[in-house]
Amino acid sequence: MKIHKNDTVLVIVGKDRGKRGRVHLAFPQEKRVLVDGINLVKRHLRPRGKIRQAGIIDREAPLHISKIMLICPKCHRPTRVGSRSLDDGSELRQCRRCGEVID
């Protein structure tokens, strides 16, 4: 998966289209990410003694990676992610627009 934790992403589809946020969690097996402040859903919660009060809270739901684009930290534009192989066999992510290394 080419989107990692703490990447800044832009939502390109859905009710939050055009919003930017930071990836809080990544779920590579499901190809989904949890973005701070994006894709909020209502959750009805029961009380848990003195720990949590009952009520309706807003919580982030995971987004599929096809609905977001990475924001390049160098050119500050949404971009696709490419890869560059090094001589030692490791791979780095790179911006497809400006060619800069992201990691």
Secondary structure, DSSP 8 states (H G I E B T S, - for coil): ----TT-EEEE-SSTTTT-EEEEEEEETTTTEEEETTSSEEEEEE---TTS---EEEEEE--EEGGGEEEE-TTT-SEE-EEEEE-TTS-EEEEETTT--B--
